[in-house]
Amino acid sequence: MSEFHEATDDVAQQLREQLHALAALAGSLAHEIKNPLSVIRMNMELLAEDLEEPQSPRERRALAKAEIVQKQCTRLENLLNDFLKFARPRASDLRAGNLNDQVERVLTLFAPQANEQHVEIKRFLNPDLPSMLLDGETLQAALVNLVKNALEAMPNGGQLVARTRPTRLGVALDLIDSGVGMDDSTRIKMFEAFYSTKHGGSGLGLPTALKIIEAHGGRINVQSEAGRGTQFTLDFPTPVRIGSEARSPLAVAVEEDSAEQVAVEQATGRE
């Protein structure tokens, strides 16, 4: 039996190494595509400037074609940027921090857009929330994707509620919108890479957010009903003890089970 487990572990390790190598190759390829694409787009912009005041039908046709190429280049650049974010390693610098601070920064960022869309943002951020291990930059990127989706679901106004709360083994964030909601089919597929119901969407925003949350040892639960809105609940673990310095990467694997938490503490050299 032990030989079987060792063989299984070896295969799993080989698969992880192959996936990492594939991700690195895909990232390099995306960079190689992005650079000449930027050159094409910039030259199309210059050509469009030269044709800004077309004097003949031929020049008008040329301007229209240049604008089409320019728009498609921009769309592909955005897709490549989203792909690079999705493929890049996440949450590599975990330090003790407060979830409320991350939520507040993201909500402040979207406040002008929310006001313009007549969306009321309501905050219920628990002041006694315990600290968690987080990478501020990547966690904010995940929250940006979720808040952006919520606002896009309320083009005619509505309400977005952000609520933080302690849980039995960690902290949680509820993001509740009164938007258009989604059906079961969309909810099931929403975290699949390149799946999108939006025109021009890359389909990588939510999968990227999921990767970031999982890299923090967390998980996402989604409840939604078409025509009634959506609730995202993010659950994060808090280590048994948080010092001033970042914990071992093993801390990322802490899950909502007290026995597993004790095992992680022992494995990281609990004093």
Backbone torsions as a table, in degrees:
resi	resn	phi	psi	omega
1	MET	NA	-41.4	179.8
2	SER	-64.1	-36.8	178.0
3	GLU	-64.2	-37.6	178.4
4	PHE	-63.3	-44.9	179.9
5	HIS	-64.1	-39.1	178.7
6	GLU	-64.1	-42.3	179.3
7	ALA	-64.3	-41.4	178.9
8	THR	-63.3	-42.1	178.2
9	ASP	-63.0	-39.8	179.2
10	ASP	-63.4	-43.7	178.9
11	VAL	-63.4	-42.9	179.9
12	ALA	-62.9	-40.3	179.0
13	GLN	-65.1	-40.9	177.9
14	GLN	-62.5	-41.7	178.7
15	LEU	-64.0	-41.0	178.1
16	ARG	-62.1	-42.8	179.5
17	GLU	-64.6	-40.0	178.5
18	GLN	-65.6	-39.9	178.8
19	LEU	-66.0	-40.3	177.7
20	HIS	-63.6	-42.1	179.0
21	ALA	-64.5	-40.6	178.7
22	LEU	-64.7	-41.0	178.7
23	ALA	-63.7	-41.6	178.9
24	ALA	-64.1	-41.4	178.6
25	LEU	-64.5	-43.2	179.4
26	ALA	-64.0	-39.3	177.7
27	GLY	-63.9	-42.1	178.0
28	SER	-64.0	-41.4	179.2
29	LEU	-63.8	-41.2	178.9
30	ALA	-61.9	-40.9	177.4
31	HIS	-62.7	-42.3	-179.2
32	GLU	-64.1	-34.5	177.9
33	ILE	-74.5	-38.5	-174.4
34	LYS	-64.2	-39.2	-175.9
35	ASN	-63.1	-54.5	177.4
36	PRO	-65.8	-28.5	177.7
37	LEU	-63.4	-39.3	177.9
38	SER	-64.0	-38.7	178.7
39	VAL	-64.4	-43.4	178.9
40	ILE	-61.0	-45.6	-179.0
41	ARG	-62.2	-44.6	-179.6
42	MET	-63.8	-38.1	177.9
43	ASN	-69.8	-33.5	175.1
44	MET	-66.1	-36.0	176.7
45	GLU	-64.8	-42.1	178.6
46	LEU	-65.3	-40.4	178.5
47	LEU	-64.5	-40.9	178.7
48	ALA	-63.4	-36.4	176.8
49	GLU	-64.5	-40.0	178.3
50	ASP	-64.9	-28.3	-178.7
51	LEU	-103.7	22.0	-174.0
52	GLU	-60.7	-32.6	178.1
53	GLU	-122.2	77.8	-176.5
54	PRO	-63.6	138.5	-177.8
55	GLN	-104.0	-10.5	-176.5
56	SER	-141.3	162.6	176.7
57	PRO	-57.8	-35.8	-180.0
58	ARG	-63.9	-42.8	179.0
59	GLU	-67.2	-35.4	177.5
60	ARG	-65.5	-40.4	177.5
61	ARG	-65.2	-40.9	179.4
62	ALA	-64.0	-40.7	178.5
63	LEU	-64.0	-42.8	179.6
64	ALA	-62.2	-41.1	179.4
65	LYS	-67.7	-39.8	178.4
66	ALA	-62.4	-39.6	179.6
67	GLU	-67.8	-35.9	177.6
68	ILE	-63.8	-47.8	179.7
69	VAL	-61.6	-41.0	-179.9
70	GLN	-61.1	-44.8	-179.9
71	LYS	-65.1	-41.1	180.0
72	GLN	-67.7	-36.2	176.2
73	CYS	-63.6	-42.2	178.7
74	THR	-63.2	-41.5	179.1
75	ARG	-63.1	-43.1	179.7
76	LEU	-68.1	-36.3	176.4
77	GLU	-62.5	-42.5	178.2
78	ASN	-63.7	-40.3	178.3
79	LEU	-63.3	-42.6	178.9
80	LEU	-65.8	-39.5	177.2
81	ASN	-61.2	-43.5	178.6
82	ASP	-64.8	-38.5	179.7
83	PHE	-65.6	-41.8	179.4
84	LEU	-63.8	-37.4	176.1
85	LYS	-64.8	-38.1	-178.4
86	PHE	-69.7	-38.3	-175.3
87	ALA	-82.8	-21.3	-175.0
88	ARG	-70.7	142.1	175.3
89	PRO	-57.4	148.2	-172.2
90	ARG	-122.7	154.6	171.5
91	ALA	50.0	52.8	-176.6
92	SER	-88.2	-10.7	-176.3
93	ASP	-128.0	77.5	-176.0
94	LEU	-85.7	125.9	178.4
95	ARG	-135.6	159.5	178.7
96	ALA	-63.0	130.6	-179.5
97	GLY	-158.8	176.4	-176.6
98	ASN	-111.6	127.5	-179.4
99	LEU	-62.2	-36.0	-179.9
100	ASN	-56.3	-41.5	-178.7
101	ASP	-62.0	-41.6	-179.6
102	GLN	-66.5	-42.0	179.5
103	VAL	-63.8	-44.6	-177.7
104	GLU	-61.8	-41.8	179.7
105	ARG	-61.7	-43.2	-178.2
106	VAL	-69.6	-41.3	179.1
107	LEU	-64.9	-37.5	176.7
108	THR	-63.9	-38.3	178.7
109	LEU	-60.7	-38.4	-175.6
110	PHE	-94.5	1.3	-177.6
111	ALA	-56.6	-46.1	179.3
112	PRO	-60.2	-42.5	179.2
113	GLN	-65.1	-40.8	179.0
114	ALA	-62.3	-42.8	178.0
115	ASN	-62.0	-41.9	-179.4
116	GLU	-64.5	-33.7	-179.2
117	GLN	-89.9	1.1	-177.4
118	HIS	61.5	41.7	175.8
119	VAL	-103.8	124.0	177.8
120	GLU	-86.8	125.3	177.0
121	ILE	-100.2	120.8	179.6
122	LYS	-111.7	128.9	-177.9
123	ARG	-108.1	129.7	171.3
124	PHE	-130.4	75.3	-174.7
125	LEU	-98.5	112.8	-175.6
126	ASN	-63.3	118.6	-177.1
127	PRO	-69.7	-17.5	-178.3
128	ASP	-99.9	20.4	-177.7
129	LEU	-64.8	128.9	178.0
130	PRO	-69.5	158.1	178.5
131	SER	-70.8	159.4	175.6
132	MET	-137.9	167.0	175.1
133	LEU	-86.0	125.6	-176.8
134	LEU	-148.8	157.1	169.5
135	ASP	-108.2	105.8	-171.2
136	GLY	-56.5	-43.5	-176.4
137	GLU	-64.1	-48.4	-176.9
138	THR	-74.3	-36.2	178.9
139	LEU	-64.7	-40.9	176.5
140	GLN	-62.6	-36.7	177.7
141	ALA	-61.3	-39.9	177.8
142	ALA	-65.8	-43.5	-179.9
143	LEU	-65.8	-35.7	177.0
144	VAL	-58.8	-45.1	179.1
145	ASN	-60.9	-41.1	-177.4
146	LEU	-71.0	-43.4	179.4
147	VAL	-68.0	-39.4	177.5
148	LYS	-59.0	-44.7	178.2
149	ASN	-62.0	-41.1	-179.4
150	ALA	-62.5	-44.0	-179.4
151	LEU	-67.7	-37.2	178.7
152	GLU	-66.0	-23.8	178.5
153	ALA	-81.3	-4.5	-179.3
154	MET	-128.0	60.9	-177.2
155	PRO	-64.7	-22.7	-178.0
156	ASN	-108.0	21.2	178.6
157	GLY	98.1	167.9	-179.6
158	GLY	158.0	-151.9	-176.9
159	GLN	-140.0	135.9	175.1
160	LEU	-119.6	121.8	179.6
161	VAL	-106.9	128.4	174.3
162	ALA	-115.8	119.2	-175.3
163	ARG	-132.6	126.5	174.2
164	THR	-109.7	151.0	-177.1
165	ARG	-159.9	149.1	173.2
166	PRO	-75.5	149.7	175.0
167	THR	-121.0	-178.6	-176.0
168	ARG	-59.8	-37.8	-177.0
169	LEU	-125.7	16.7	-178.4
170	GLY	179.6	-143.2	179.8
171	VAL	-133.8	158.4	-178.9
172	ALA	-138.7	152.2	174.7
173	LEU	-126.3	127.0	173.2
174	ASP	-106.6	126.3	172.0
175	LEU	-114.8	111.8	-172.6
176	ILE	-120.3	120.8	178.2
177	ASP	-116.6	157.5	179.0
178	SER	-102.8	32.9	-174.6
179	GLY	-81.0	-155.5	-172.2
180	VAL	-74.9	-16.2	-179.4
181	GLY	69.3	-170.7	-179.8
182	MET	-152.2	158.4	178.4
183	ASP	-84.6	173.5	-176.4
184	ASP	-62.5	-36.9	-178.9
185	SER	-62.8	-44.5	178.6
186	THR	-67.0	-41.0	-178.6
187	ARG	-62.2	-37.9	-179.3
188	ILE	-69.4	-36.0	-174.1
189	LYS	-95.0	-6.3	-168.2
190	MET	-61.2	-23.9	-179.5
191	PHE	-98.0	6.7	175.7
192	GLU	-79.1	135.3	-179.9
193	ALA	-60.1	134.7	176.9
194	PHE	73.1	6.0	174.4
195	TYR	-88.0	126.1	-179.8
196	SER	-151.5	144.2	174.9
197	THR	-103.5	2.9	-177.4
198	LYS	-99.3	141.9	177.6
199	HIS	-66.3	122.3	179.2
200	GLY	81.7	2.2	-179.9
201	GLY	-74.0	145.7	-179.1
202	SER	-81.1	-22.8	-176.5
203	GLY	73.3	21.7	-179.0
204	LEU	-118.8	-7.6	-178.0
205	GLY	-63.0	-53.1	-178.9
206	LEU	-71.1	-40.4	174.6
207	PRO	-59.8	-36.6	177.4
208	THR	-65.8	-43.8	177.7
209	ALA	-59.5	-41.8	179.4
210	LEU	-62.2	-43.6	179.2
211	LYS	-60.1	-42.0	-178.5
212	ILE	-65.8	-45.4	-179.3
213	ILE	-61.7	-44.2	179.8
214	GLU	-66.0	-33.7	177.4
215	ALA	-66.6	-20.5	174.6
216	HIS	-89.5	7.7	-177.7
217	GLY	77.9	13.4	-175.6
218	GLY	-101.8	-175.4	178.5
219	ARG	-150.0	159.6	-178.9
220	ILE	-120.1	134.2	172.5
221	ASN	-118.4	136.8	-177.2
222	VAL	-123.0	130.0	171.7
223	GLN	-123.6	129.6	-177.6
224	SER	-153.9	152.1	176.0
225	GLU	-143.2	129.5	-178.4
226	ALA	-55.7	127.0	178.6
227	GLY	86.2	-3.6	-175.4
228	ARG	-126.5	-7.2	176.6
229	GLY	110.8	-179.0	-173.9
230	THR	-139.8	145.0	173.6
231	GLN	-125.9	122.4	170.8
232	PHE	-101.1	129.4	174.8
233	THR	-118.2	121.2	179.3
234	LEU	-106.3	121.6	178.5
235	ASP	-109.4	128.9	178.3
236	PHE	-123.6	144.2	174.6
237	PRO	-83.0	153.1	169.3
238	THR	-116.5	128.6	-179.5
239	PRO	-60.4	158.3	179.2
240	VAL	-58.2	-36.8	179.9
241	ARG	-142.6	128.1	177.5
242	ILE	-113.4	120.8	174.6
243	GLY	-92.9	-171.4	-179.1
244	SER	-78.4	-17.4	-178.9
245	GLU	-104.2	163.2	178.8
246	ALA	-67.0	144.5	179.5
247	ARG	-83.2	172.3	175.2
248	SER	-60.8	152.4	176.8
249	PRO	-56.5	-20.2	177.2
250	LEU	-61.1	-25.1	-178.6
251	ALA	-64.0	-24.6	179.6
252	VAL	-63.8	-28.2	-175.4
253	ALA	-85.1	3.8	-179.1
254	VAL	-62.4	131.7	-179.8
255	GLU	-122.2	175.0	-176.2
256	GLU	-79.8	69.0	176.0
257	ASP	-154.5	118.9	-172.1
258	SER	-62.9	-35.6	179.6
259	ALA	-63.6	-40.3	178.7
260	GLU	-68.3	-35.2	178.4
261	GLN	-62.9	-42.4	178.4
262	VAL	-62.0	-40.9	-179.8
263	ALA	-62.9	-40.5	179.0
264	VAL	-64.7	-41.6	178.6
265	GLU	-60.9	-41.8	179.5
266	GLN	-67.3	-38.8	-178.6
267	ALA	-68.3	-27.4	-178.4
268	THR	-92.1	8.4	174.6
269	GLY	83.6	51.0	-179.7
270	ARG	-60.7	132.6	-177.3
271	GLU	-83.3	NA	NA
